[in-house]
């Protein structure tokens, strides 16, 4: 059972519709309803099982191609009773297993880490059953249950308030409103926006002040929280830029391999007498040479390594490709409260005795002080500020722990902290001047008054809305003297209030009055003495402005999207450098008035969006994406989740974030800090640069191998220069190991001084020296050496193949060092500064030596390692000559990069 518009019903109508009353439900009735309605839980898509994660690793096109090649090789080996083909298949499958294990481990580990962050719905609720208060699991609530709430409680369902006392709720996770919302029992208009429904409480929000009794009107997926969860489940997940490029690349390689193999097979069949099966084996060897077996594995390792580094930078990656996506992000849409700001109300200005003071410090830490108009810190007695502090500390229901945590209303806590910065103690003042009476705050009165005993003299302290307080004042405190408050004084004080408000400060007025013993509440708050104004704000994080500037330097737009007031949002955005002259600032209502084309024009200029709903956020992200932007959405609230899901990369907050937002995100920040996004962006760009390094490295080697195999297969009377087994050893050892080391290479300088790349930019852009000219040099030298050594009379096939094998192996070892940067010479980045690369090349060199000179019989096969690999020992002079000639490619790349470095230096400097 679920109806809309509960906020517009008379309370008695709510009871009637739900067949309930203020006495609550009986246990029997509740059990029947629970069976009929189901549990009070949010439905989520089924958790990905370990088996599903494992099977998902086999969807990559290159993986499928490798598996197909392995099974074909097995079939040929069985048919020909050849051990070599079986060994080749084993090597291919070994590579596949490695790729799958790394991918599975990372995704499974990320899901486990996310599970540890789950903490949204309160586990228990205090309700009225059978006329008595009792606690039940929140999931067992039913419609019509009467729920009791007090400060600190999490709201367990959508509720309509029956009665309340000084009730305030933090709804920032749902509406984006940064300050607690006053709540009360009343009837409001049906069309009232969610953020202004003061008679309702919503699942997942928190009570920060007061207490209430309320009735459950919606539960589970029928709550406002549940509606957003439904919206998220309907959003399609798009592929990341890296996934798109690798998918396209895999298909392109697959098609090219098939065409090339067909050409070789057909030309061999027509032009020679080579048996069909041997031609088929040649085609398989060519396919193995063309497929970069190590690419998926090295990409996976690079991304997995990046995710581990990012954990140290307070980020948990749920999906590996999300790391790279950050690197091409063009727009970051960020919530304000708690992400760009500290989510701690802080007094920054104080007005007392006709003087304006600056208040030092951040958040709820009591370090700091008051600085006067002359710029000097207040250190001695100040009678005006003393009274300011007394009102702030005594007319206050919040408290501050030694650990710097607050209880109660954040606004009250902020003036408490400000007063303690003047050297006063709330505990000592309360003990010395106990509260004897009070008139509680209410939204109608817009003020609060407490009465305290000052050695027999009772004094009333009042705080509230400045205009309301000022209307109740007849005098003003200046230099410790109570002076009559003239009309011009009132105007000046209201002008100061407007000045603070224009700077997005929330302002409280403070006043007091000595009162006689026979006072009454009706006249207590008249003829007050105006003491001052306290101006507070949720300040930006200290590091946010630097983070925004670094994003700007990197060509990334930072956009603030919040449910807060425009004045506050705009002021914070200006402080952070998000909003500048010429930028637009839009409200949710203004967005509603724009059609799709107008919306596209608006998002190009808008830097601040205030008073927005979840649908607005989603529309903003969609409009940005329609213009070709790669959009990152950061947020912590339920209201952020649809946009997090739709964005190219969703970045949720791990501390203050709701479970719904974490589920929708690709990445979760464990410190809820916007500056961590900058580290993530830099990491993403660095990882992409490394992916380009080993892409160039692997593809270059594969092109060289294909060229050598292809040319040797079409030259009459010449054997194939490389066997499939030799190709696999090259790809696994002299290709694979250095490529893995390049995946963890230190990032190239200047990554955050470049504009974001296009998501459609191919991996090979700007890499022609590596993937065109270097392979040509490799093919020329290798084929020259191969043809020079091969003697048709002697039929020294093993010796010629060994020369070709060694030549390509050393070409690739040299290129591993040249590939440490695709832009800068190896000497600039340091040839030997990557210890893992040094180790990988040394290991590759050792494997080559073993394959040539180690007389080893392979167990269970009964043949020597040299016979299996088609290798033979070479004379030292020939071996040294090959090493020398193989260096020409390295020399070419270093000269080419040195020539281009001068232009890059100009850009970076």
C-alpha positions in Angstrom: 0.0 0.0 0.0 1.5 3.4 -1.0 -0.1 6.7 -1.7 1.4 10.0 -2.8 1.1 13.3 -1.1 1.1 12.2 2.6 2.4 15.7 3.5 -0.8 17.3 2.3 -3.2 15.1 4.4 -4.8 16.1 7.7 -3.2 13.9 10.4 -6.5 12.2 11.1 -6.8 11.3 7.4 -3.3 9.7 7.5 -4.4 7.5 10.4 -7.6 6.6 8.6 -5.8 5.7 5.3 -3.3 3.5 7.1 -5.8 2.0 9.5 -3.7 3.1 12.5 -3.8 5.5 15.4 -1.5 7.2 17.9 -1.7 4.0 20.0 0.1 2.1 17.2 -0.5 -1.4 15.9 -0.9 -4.7 17.7 1.7 -7.3 17.3 -0.7 -9.6 15.4 -1.8 -6.9 13.0 1.9 -5.9 12.4 2.8 -9.5 11.6 0.0 -9.8 9.1 1.0 -6.5 7.4 4.6 -7.6 7.3 3.7 -10.8 5.5 1.5 -8.8 3.0 3.9 -5.9 2.4 7.3 -7.5 2.6 10.3 -6.2 4.5 11.4 -2.6 4.7 14.5 -2.9 2.6 15.9 -1.4 -0.6 16.1 -3.9 -3.5 19.4 -3.9 -5.2 20.6 -5.7 -8.2 22.0 -9.2 -7.3 25.6 -9.1 -6.1 28.0 -10.3 -8.7 29.1 -13.8 -7.7 32.8 -14.9 -7.9 31.8 -17.3 -10.8 30.2 -14.4 -12.7 33.4 -12.3 -12.1 35.5 -15.1 -13.4 33.4 -15.8 -16.5 33.4 -12.1 -17.2 37.1 -12.1 -17.8 36.6 -14.2 -20.9 34.6 -11.6 -22.8 37.7 -9.8 -24.2 38.1 -10.4 -27.9 41.8 -10.9 -27.7 41.3 -13.5 -25.0 38.8 -15.4 -27.2 41.3 -15.2 -30.1 44.1 -16.6 -28.0 41.9 -19.5 -26.7 40.9 -20.3 -30.3 44.5 -20.3 -31.4 45.4 -22.6 -28.5 42.8 -25.2 -29.3 43.7 -25.1 -33.0 47.3 -25.7 -32.1 46.2 -28.6 -29.8 44.2 -30.1 -32.7 47.2 -29.8 -35.1 49.5 -31.3 -32.4 47.2 -34.3 -31.8 46.8 -34.9 -35.5 50.5 -34.7 -36.3 51.5 -36.3 -33.0 53.7 -33.2 -32.5 54.9 -32.1 -29.1 55.8 -28.6 -30.3 52.2 -27.7 -31.1 51.0 -29.0 -27.7 53.7 -26.9 -26.0 52.7 -23.8 -28.0 49.1 -24.3 -26.9 50.2 -24.6 -23.3 52.1 -21.4 -23.5 49.1 -19.6 -25.0 46.8 -20.9 -22.3 49.3 -20.0 -19.6 49.1 -16.4 -20.8 45.3 -16.5 -20.8 45.2 -17.9 -17.2 47.5 -15.1 -16.0 45.3 -12.4 -17.5 42.1 -14.0 -16.1 43.6 -14.4 -12.6 44.8 -10.8 -12.3 41.5 -9.4 -13.6 39.4 -11.7 -11.3 41.4 -10.9 -8.2 41.2 -7.1 -8.7 37.4 -7.0 -9.3 36.6 -9.5 -6.5 38.8 -7.5 -4.1 37.2 -4.2 -5.0 33.7 -5.7 -4.4 34.8 -6.9 -1.0 36.2 -3.5 0.0 32.9 -1.9 -1.1 30.9 -4.3 1.1 32.9 -3.1 4.1 31.7 0.4 3.4 28.0 -0.5 3.5 26.2 1.4 6.3 23.0 3.1 5.4 19.7 1.9 7.0 19.7 1.9 10.8 19.4 -1.7 12.1 16.8 -1.0 14.8 13.9 1.3 15.4 11.9 2.2 18.5 8.2 1.8 17.9 4.9 1.5 19.7 3.4 -2.0 19.6 0.6 -3.4 21.7 0.6 -0.1 23.6 4.3 -0.4 24.7 7.6 0.9 23.4 9.9 -1.7 22.0 12.8 -2.0 19.6 12.5 -4.0 16.3 14.7 -4.5 13.3 14.1 -1.6 11.0 13.5 -4.0 8.1 10.4 -5.3 10.0 8.6 -1.9 10.1 5.1 -1.8 8.5 2.9 0.9 7.2 1.0 2.5 10.2 3.8 1.8 12.7 4.3 4.6 15.3 8.1 5.4 15.5 9.9 7.4 18.2 13.0 9.4 17.2 15.5 11.6 19.0 18.8 13.3 18.3 21.3 11.0 16.5 18.7 8.5 15.2 18.7 7.5 11.5 15.2 7.7 10.0 14.2 4.1 9.2 11.4 4.8 6.6 9.4 7.7 5.2 7.4 9.2 8.1 4.7 11.8 8.7 5.3 13.7 12.0 2.6 13.3 14.7 4.3 15.6 17.2 7.7 17.0 17.8 9.9 19.0 20.1 12.6 21.3 18.6 13.0 18.8 15.8 15.7 19.2 13.2 16.8 16.7 10.6 19.9 16.5 8.4 18.6 15.8 4.9 21.8 16.7 3.0 22.2 13.1 1.8 18.8 13.3 0.1 18.3 17.0 -0.9 21.8 18.4 -0.8 20.7 21.1 1.8 23.7 21.7 4.0 22.0 23.0 7.1 19.6 21.0 9.3 15.9 21.4 8.4 13.3 22.3 11.1 10.5 19.8 11.3 7.0 20.0 12.8 3.5 18.7 12.6 1.4 20.7 10.1 -0.4 20.4 6.8 1.3 21.7 3.7 0.4 22.1 0.0 0.5 19.1 -2.3 2.9 20.8 -4.7 5.5 21.6 -2.0 9.0 20.5 -3.1 10.7 17.7 -1.2 13.2 19.9 0.5 10.5 22.1 2.0 8.2 19.3 3.4 8.6 20.2 7.0 6.0 17.7 8.3 7.8 14.7 6.8 10.9 12.7 7.6 12.7 10.5 5.0 14.5 7.2 5.1 18.3 7.5 5.4 18.3 11.0 6.8 19.4 11.8 10.4 17.8 13.5 13.4 20.3 16.1 14.7 18.2 17.9 17.3 15.0 17.4 19.3 12.7 14.4 19.3 9.6 13.3 17.5 6.8 10.8 17.2 5.9 9.8 13.6 3.9 7.3 11.6 5.3 5.1 8.8 3.7 6.2 5.5 6.1 4.6 3.0 8.8 1.9 3.3 11.4 0.1 1.2 11.2 0.9 -2.5 8.2 3.2 -2.1 10.3 5.7 -0.1 12.0 8.7 -1.7 15.2 6.8 -1.3 13.7 3.7 -3.0 12.5 5.8 -5.9 16.0 7.0 -6.6 17.3 3.4 -6.4 14.8 2.5 -9.1 16.0 5.3 -11.3 19.6 4.1 -10.9 18.7 0.5 -12.0 17.3 1.8 -15.2 20.4 3.6 -16.3 22.5 1.8 -18.9 26.2 1.4 -18.1 28.3 2.6 -21.0 31.8 1.3 -21.8 34.8 3.4 -20.7 37.0 5.0 -23.2 39.8 2.4 -22.6 37.3 -0.4 -23.0 36.1 1.0 -26.3 39.6 1.4 -27.7 40.8 -2.0 -26.6 37.6 -3.6 -27.9 38.0 -1.8 -31.3 41.7 -2.7 -31.3 41.0 -6.4 -30.6 38.5 -6.6 -33.4 40.8 -4.8 -35.8 43.7 -7.2 -34.9 41.4 -10.2 -35.3 40.2 -9.1 -38.7 43.7 -8.3 -39.8 45.0 -11.7 -38.6 42.3 -13.6 -40.4 42.9 -11.7 -43.7 46.7 -12.0 -43.4 46.5 -15.7 -42.7 44.1 -16.2 -45.6 46.5 -14.4 -47.9 49.5 -16.4 -46.8 47.6 -19.7 -47.0 46.2 -18.9 -50.5 49.5 -17.6 -51.9 51.4 -20.6 -50.6 48.8 -23.0 -52.0 48.9 -21.3 -55.4 52.7 -20.6 -55.7 54.3 -23.6 -54.0 54.0 -27.3 -53.5 53.9 -26.9 -49.7 51.4 -29.4 -48.1 48.1 -28.0 -47.0 48.7 -28.9 -43.3 52.1 -27.2 -43.3 50.5 -24.1 -44.9 47.9 -24.2 -42.1 50.7 -24.4 -39.5 52.4 -21.4 -41.1 49.1 -19.5 -40.9 48.7 -20.4 -37.2 52.3 -19.2 -36.6 51.4 -15.9 -38.3 48.3 -15.5 -36.2 50.3 -16.1 -33.0 52.9 -13.5 -34.2 50.1 -10.9 -34.9 48.2 -11.3 -31.7 49.7 -9.2 -28.8 49.1 -11.9 -26.2 50.6 -9.8 -23.5 48.4 -6.7 -24.1 45.3 -7.6 -22.1 47.5 -8.9 -19.2 49.8 -5.9 -19.1 46.8 -3.5 -19.3 45.2 -5.4 -16.4 48.4 -5.4 -14.3 48.9 -1.6 -15.0 45.3 -0.8 -14.0 45.5 -3.1 -10.9 48.8 -1.5 -9.9 47.1 1.9 -10.3 44.2 0.8 -8.1 46.6 -0.2 -5.3 48.4 3.1 -5.5 45.1 4.9 -5.4 44.0 3.1 -2.2 47.0 4.9 -0.7 45.6 8.1 -2.1 42.2 7.4 -0.4 40.4 5.9 -3.4 38.9 2.5 -3.9 38.4 1.5 -7.6 35.4 -0.8 -8.2 36.1 -1.3 -11.9 39.7 -1.4 -13.4 39.0 0.7 -16.5 37.7 3.5 -14.4 41.3 4.4 -13.5 42.0 5.3 -17.1 38.7 7.0 -17.6 39.7 9.7 -15.0 42.6 10.5 -17.2 40.5 11.8 -20.1 37.9 13.5 -17.9 36.9 16.9 -19.2 34.3 17.9 -16.5 34.1 17.1 -12.8 30.6 17.7 -11.4 31.0 17.9 -7.6 28.6 18.3 -4.7 29.4 21.2 -2.4 28.7 20.0 1.2 31.4 17.8 2.6 33.2 17.4 -0.7 34.4 20.9 -1.6 33.6 22.1 1.9 34.3 20.7 5.4 30.6 20.1 6.3 31.4 22.0 9.5 29.6 25.3 10.2 32.3 27.8 11.3 32.0 31.4 12.6 34.3 33.5 10.4 33.0 37.0 11.3 31.7 38.7 14.4 30.2 42.1 14.9 30.2 43.5 18.5 30.5 47.1 19.9 30.4 48.6 16.4 33.5 46.6 15.5 33.9 43.7 13.0 36.2 40.9 14.0 37.7 38.1 11.9 37.6 34.7 13.5 40.5 32.4 12.9 40.4 28.6 12.6 38.5 25.9 10.8 35.6 23.6 11.7 35.1 22.6 15.3 38.7 22.9 16.5 39.0 25.6 19.2 42.5 26.7 17.9 42.5 30.3 16.7 41.2 33.6 18.0 39.5 36.9 17.1 41.3 39.5 15.1 40.3 43.1 15.4 39.9 45.8 12.7 43.6 46.7 13.2 44.7 43.2 12.3 45.9 42.3 15.8 44.6 39.3 17.7 42.4 40.1 20.7 44.4 39.0 23.8 43.2 41.1 26.7 39.8 41.8 28.3 37.1 42.9 26.0 33.7 43.5 27.7 31.7 43.4 24.4 33.2 40.1 23.4 32.9 38.7 26.9 29.1 39.2 26.7 29.2 37.8 23.1 30.9 34.7 24.4 28.5 34.3 27.4 25.4 34.4 25.1 27.1 32.0 22.7 27.9 29.4 25.3 24.9 29.6 27.7 22.1 30.1 25.2 23.2 26.9 23.5 22.0 23.3 23.6 25.0 21.8 21.7 28.2 20.6 23.2 31.8 19.9 22.1 33.8 16.8 23.1 37.6 16.8 23.8 38.0 14.9 20.5 36.5 17.9 18.6 33.2 16.2 17.9 29.9 18.0 18.4 26.4 17.0 19.6 23.4 19.0 18.6 22.8 21.6 16.0 25.9 22.6 13.9 24.9 26.3 13.9 24.8 26.3 17.7 28.1 24.4 17.8 29.8 27.0 15.6 29.1 29.9 18.0 30.1 27.6 20.9 33.5 27.0 19.3 33.9 30.7 18.5 33.3 31.6 22.1 35.8 29.0 23.3 38.4 30.6 21.0 38.1 33.7 23.2 39.2 31.6 26.2 35.8 30.8 27.7 34.6 27.3 28.8 31.0 26.2 28.3 31.3 23.7 31.1 32.6 26.3 33.6 30.1 29.0 32.6 27.2 26.5 33.0 28.4 25.5 36.4 28.9 29.1 37.5 25.7 30.5 35.9 23.2 27.6 35.7 20.2 27.7 33.5 17.0 28.3 35.5 14.5 28.7 32.7 14.2 28.8 28.9 11.9 29.6 26.0 12.8 27.0 23.3 13.4 27.9 19.7 10.6 27.5 17.2 10.4 28.3 13.5 7.5 30.8 14.2 9.5 32.7 16.8 12.9 32.4 15.1 14.7 32.8 18.4 15.7 31.0 21.6 16.0 32.4 25.1 17.6 31.0 28.3 17.6 32.5 31.8 20.7 32.2 34.0 21.6 33.0 37.6 24.4 35.5 38.0 25.0 35.6 41.7 21.4 36.3 42.5 20.8 38.4 39.4 18.8 36.7 36.6 19.9 37.5 33.0 18.1 36.4 29.9 20.2 35.5 26.9 18.6 35.5 23.4 19.8 34.4 20.0 18.0 34.2 16.7 17.3 35.8 13.3 19.1 39.2 13.3 16.0 41.2 12.2 13.8 39.5 14.8 16.4 40.1 17.6 16.9 43.7 16.5 13.1 44.4 16.7 13.2 43.3 20.3 16.1 45.5 21.3 16.0 49.0 22.9 19.7 49.3 23.7 23.1 48.3 22.3 26.2 47.3 24.2 29.3 49.4 23.2 32.5 49.3 25.2 30.7 47.7 28.1 28.0 50.5 28.3 24.4 50.0 27.4 23.4 52.9 25.0 20.1 53.7 23.5 19.5 52.1 20.1 18.7 54.9 17.6 17.0 54.3 14.2 20.2 55.0 12.4 21.9 52.4 14.6 19.3 49.8 13.5 19.9 50.6 9.9 23.6 50.2 10.3 23.2 46.9 12.0 20.8 45.6 9.3 23.3 46.8 6.7 26.0 44.8 8.4 23.7 41.8 8.4 23.1 42.3 4.7 26.8 42.6 4.1 27.4 39.2 5.8 24.5 37.6 4.0 25.7 38.8 0.6 29.0 36.9 1.3 26.9 33.7 1.9 27.2 33.8 5.7 24.4 32.5 7.9 23.9 35.2 10.6 22.7 35.0 14.1 21.8 38.0 16.3 22.7 38.0 20.0 21.1 40.0 22.8 20.6 39.9 26.6 18.6 41.6 29.4 18.8 41.6 33.2 15.4 40.6 34.4 13.5 40.9 37.8 12.5 37.9 39.8 8.8 38.4 38.9 9.3 38.0 35.1 6.9 36.3 32.7 7.5 34.7 29.3 5.2 37.2 27.6 7.4 40.2 28.4 10.7 38.5 28.9 12.0 39.1 25.4 11.3 42.9 25.3 13.7 45.8 25.7 16.7 43.6 25.0 20.3 44.9 24.8 21.8 44.2 21.3 25.2 42.5 21.7 26.3 41.5 18.2 26.1 39.3 15.1 27.8 36.0 14.5 28.4 35.2 10.8 29.1 31.5 10.0 29.6 29.4 6.9 30.5 25.9 6.0 34.0 26.7 4.8 35.8 25.3 1.8 38.4 22.6 2.5 41.8 24.2 2.6 43.1 22.0 -0.3 40.0 22.4 -2.5 41.0 25.7 -4.1 44.4 24.2 -5.1 42.7 21.1 -6.4 40.3 23.2 -8.5 43.2 25.2 -9.9 45.2 22.1 -10.8 42.1 20.8 -12.6 41.9 24.1 -14.5 45.6 23.8 -15.4 44.9 20.3 -16.7 42.1 21.5 -18.9 39.3 20.1 -16.7 36.2 22.1 -15.7 35.1 21.8 -12.1 31.4 22.3 -11.7 29.5 22.6 -8.5 26.1 21.0 -8.3 24.2 21.4 -5.0 20.8 21.5 -3.3 21.9 24.5 -1.3 20.9 28.1 -1.8 22.3 29.9 -4.8 23.9 32.7 -2.7 25.9 30.3 -0.6 26.8 28.0 -3.5 28.0 30.9 -5.6 30.1 32.5 -2.8 31.8 29.2 -2.1 32.4 28.6 -5.8 34.0 32.0 -6.2 36.3 31.4 -3.2 37.4 28.1 -4.8 37.9 29.5 -8.3 35.1 27.4 -9.7 32.9 30.4 -10.6 34.5 33.3 -12.5 33.4 36.3 -14.3 31.4 35.3 -17.4 30.3 32.0 -15.9 26.6 31.1 -15.5 24.9 30.1 -12.2 21.6 28.2 -12.6 18.9 27.0 -10.2 16.8 23.9 -10.6 13.8 26.0 -11.5 15.7 27.7 -14.3 16.8 24.3 -15.6 13.2 23.3 -15.8 12.5 26.2 -18.1 15.1 25.1 -20.7 14.5 22.7 -23.6 17.3 20.3 -24.6 19.0 22.6 -27.0 19.0 25.5 -24.5 20.3 23.1 -21.9 23.3 22.2 -24.1 24.1 25.9 -24.5 23.7 26.5 -20.7 26.0 23.7 -19.6 28.8 25.0 -21.7 28.9 28.2 -19.6 27.4 27.1 -16.2 29.8 26.6 -13.3 27.3 26.5 -10.4 23.9 24.8 -10.1 22.0 25.4 -7.0 18.7 24.1 -5.6 18.7 21.1 -7.9 16.9 17.8 -7.6 18.2 14.3 -8.7 16.5 14.7 -12.1 18.3 18.0 -12.6 21.7 16.4 -11.9 21.0 13.6 -14.3 20.0 16.0 -17.0 23.2 18.1 -16.5 25.4 15.1 -16.9 23.5 13.9 -20.0 23.7 17.4 -21.5 27.5 17.6 -20.9 28.0 14.1 -22.4 25.9 15.1 -25.5 28.6 17.7 -26.2 31.3 15.1 -26.2 32.5 15.6 -22.6 33.9 12.8 -20.5 32.1 13.5 -17.2 33.1 12.5 -13.7 30.4 13.0 -11.0 31.4 13.2 -7.4 28.9 13.0 -4.6 27.9 11.5 -1.3 24.1 11.6 -1.1 21.3 9.5 -2.4 20.4 12.4 -4.7 23.8 12.1 -6.4 23.4 8.4 -7.3 21.5 8.6 -10.7 24.1 11.1 -12.0 26.9 8.9 -10.5 25.6 6.0 -12.5 25.1 7.9 -15.7 28.4 9.7 -15.6 31.4 8.3 -17.4 32.9 7.8 -14.0 31.0 8.1 -10.7 33.1 9.0 -7.6 31.2 8.5 -4.3 32.2 9.5 -0.8 33.1 6.6 1.5 32.7 8.3 4.8 29.6 10.4 4.5 28.3 8.6 1.4 25.2 6.6 1.3 25.1 2.9 0.3 23.1 3.9 -2.8 25.7 6.3 -4.0 28.5 3.8 -3.5 26.6 1.1 -5.4 26.2 3.5 -8.3 29.9 4.7 -8.4 33.0 3.4 -10.2 35.3 4.8 -7.5 34.8 5.5 -3.8 36.9 8.0 -1.9 37.7 7.0 1.6 38.4 10.6 2.8 35.5 12.4 1.1 38.0 15.0 -0.2 37.7 16.7 -3.6 41.5 17.0 -3.7 41.8 13.2 -3.9 40.1 13.5 -7.3 43.1 15.4 -8.6 45.4 12.7 -7.5 43.1 10.2 -9.2 43.1 12.2 -12.4 46.9 12.4 -12.4 47.0 8.7 -11.7 44.6 8.0 -14.6 46.7 10.1 -17.0 49.9 8.5 -15.9 48.4 5.0 -16.3 47.2 5.8 -19.7 50.7 7.1 -20.7 52.1 3.8 -19.4 49.5 1.9 -21.4 50.6 3.8 -24.5 54.2 2.9 -23.7 53.7 -0.8 -23.6 51.1 -0.7 -26.4 53.8 0.8 -28.6 56.3 -1.6 -27.3 54.1 -4.8 -27.8 52.6 -3.8 -31.1 56.0 -2.8 -32.5 57.4 -6.2 -31.7 54.3 -8.0 -33.1 54.4 -6.0 -36.3 58.1 -6.9 -36.7 57.4 -10.6 -36.0 54.5 -10.6 -38.5 56.6 -8.9 -41.2 59.4 -11.5 -40.7 57.1 -14.5 -40.8 55.1 -13.1 -43.7 58.2 -12.3 -45.9 59.9 -15.6 -45.1 56.7 -17.5 -46.0 56.4 -16.0 -49.5 60.1 -16.2 -50.5 60.6 -19.5 -52.5 63.0 -22.0 -51.0 63.2 -20.2 -47.6 61.9 -21.7 -44.4 59.7 -19.7 -42.0 62.1 -17.4 -40.1 60.3 -17.9 -36.7 58.4 -20.9 -35.3 55.2 -20.4 -33.3 57.0 -21.5 -30.2 59.8 -19.0 -30.7 57.2 -16.3 -31.2 55.4 -17.2 -28.0 58.7 -17.2 -26.0 59.4 -13.7 -27.4 55.9 -12.5 -26.6 55.9 -14.0 -23.1 59.5 -13.3 -22.0 61.2 -10.6 -24.1 57.9 -8.8 -24.7 55.8 -9.7 -21.7 58.2 -9.2 -18.8 59.5 -5.8 -19.8 56.0 -4.7 -20.7 54.8 -5.6 -17.2 57.7 -3.5 -15.8 56.7 -0.6 -18.1 53.2 -0.8 -16.6 54.6 0.3 -13.3 57.0 2.8 -14.7 57.1 6.2 -13.0 54.9 8.7 -14.8 56.2 11.1 -17.4 56.5 14.7 -16.3 53.9 17.3 -17.3 50.8 15.0 -17.2 48.7 17.6 -15.5 49.8 20.4 -17.8 48.1 18.9 -20.9 44.6 19.1 -22.0 42.4 16.0 -21.7 42.6 13.7 -24.6 39.6 12.9 -26.7 37.8 9.7 -25.7 37.9 8.8 -29.4 41.7 9.3 -29.6 43.2 6.1 -30.8 46.0 4.5 -28.8 48.4 4.7 -31.7 48.1 8.5 -32.1 51.6 10.1 -32.3 53.3 6.7 -32.0 54.4 6.2 -35.7 58.1 6.2 -34.8 57.4 3.2 -32.5 54.8 1.2 -34.5 55.8 2.0 -38.1 59.5 3.0 -38.5 60.9 0.9 -35.7 59.3 -2.4 -36.9 60.5 -1.6 -40.4 64.1 -1.4 -39.1 63.5 -4.6 -37.1 62.2 -6.4 -40.2 65.0 -5.1 -42.4 67.8 -6.1 -40.0 66.3 -9.4 -39.0 65.5 -10.6 -42.6 68.9 -9.4 -43.7 70.6 -11.5 -41.1 68.3 -14.5 -41.6 68.9 -14.6 -45.4 72.6 -14.0 -44.9 72.9 -17.0 -42.6 70.6 -19.4 -44.3 72.3 -21.8 -46.7 69.9 -23.7 -49.0 72.5 -26.3 -49.6 73.3 -26.9 -45.9 69.7 -26.5 -44.9 70.8 -24.9 -41.7 67.3 -24.0 -40.7 67.8 -24.0 -36.9 70.8 -21.7 -37.2 69.0 -19.2 -39.4 65.9 -19.3 -37.2 68.1 -18.8 -34.1 69.6 -15.6 -35.7 66.2 -14.2 -36.5 65.0 -15.1 -33.0 68.0 -13.5 -31.3 67.7 -10.4 -33.5 64.1 -9.7 -32.7 64.7 -10.5 -29.0 67.4 -7.9 -28.7 65.5 -5.3 -30.8 62.7 -5.6 -28.2 65.1 -5.4 -25.2 66.6 -2.2 -26.5 63.1 -0.8 -27.2 62.0 -1.6 -23.7 64.4 1.1 -22.4 63.5 3.5 -25.3 59.8 3.0 -24.4 60.2 4.4 -20.9 58.9 7.6 -22.5 57.2 8.1 -25.8 58.1 11.8 -25.7 61.3 12.3 -23.8 64.8 10.8 -24.4 65.7 7.9 -22.2 68.5 9.9 -20.7 66.1 12.5 -19.5 63.8 10.1 -17.7 66.7 7.8 -16.7 67.6 4.7 -18.6 68.1 2.4 -15.6 65.9 4.1 -13.0 63.1 1.5 -13.3 64.5 -1.4 -11.3 61.7 -3.8 -12.4 62.6 -3.1 -16.0 66.3 -3.7 -15.4 65.4 -7.0 -13.8 62.9 -8.0 -16.6 65.5 -7.3 -19.3 68.2 -9.2 -17.4 65.8 -12.1 -17.0 64.9 -12.0 -20.7 68.6 -12.0 -21.6 69.2 -15.0 -19.3 66.3 -16.9 -21.0 67.8 -16.2 -24.4 71.2 -17.5 -23.3 69.6 -20.7 -21.8 67.7 -21.4 -25.0 70.9 -21.2 -27.0 73.5 -22.7 -24.7 71.9 -24.8 -22.0 72.0 -28.5 -22.9 68.7 -29.5 -21.2 66.4 -32.4 -21.9 62.7 -31.3 -21.4 61.0 -33.7 -18.8 58.1 -35.9 -20.1 58.9 -34.7 -23.7 62.2 -36.6 -24.3 63.8 -33.9 -26.5 66.3 -31.2 -25.9 65.3 -27.6 -25.2 67.1 -26.5 -28.4 65.3 -29.0 -30.6 61.9 -28.0 -29.1 62.7 -24.3 -29.7 64.5 -24.7 -33.0 67.6 -23.0 -31.7 71.3 -23.8 -31.8 74.4 -22.2 -30.2 75.9 -19.3 -32.1 79.6 -18.3 -32.3 80.4 -15.5 -29.9 81.3 -13.1 -32.8 78.0 -13.7 -34.5 76.1 -13.3 -31.2 78.0 -10.0 -30.5 77.3 -8.8 -34.1 73.6 -9.4 -33.7 73.5 -7.4 -30.4 75.3 -4.5 -32.1 73.1 -4.4 -35.2 69.9 -4.7 -33.1 70.7 -1.4 -31.4 70.0 0.7 -34.6 66.3 1.0 -33.7 67.1 2.3 -30.2 69.4 4.9 -31.6 66.8 6.0 -34.2 64.1 6.4 -31.4 66.4 8.4 -29.1 67.4 10.8 -31.9 63.8 11.3 -32.9 62.6 12.0 -29.3 65.5 14.4 -28.7 64.5 16.3 -31.8 60.9 16.7 -30.6 61.8 17.4 -26.9 62.6 21.0 -27.5 58.9 21.7 -28.5 57.6 19.8 -25.4 59.9 21.8 -23.1 58.5 25.0 -24.5 54.9 23.7 -23.7 55.7 22.6 -20.2 57.6 25.7 -19.3 
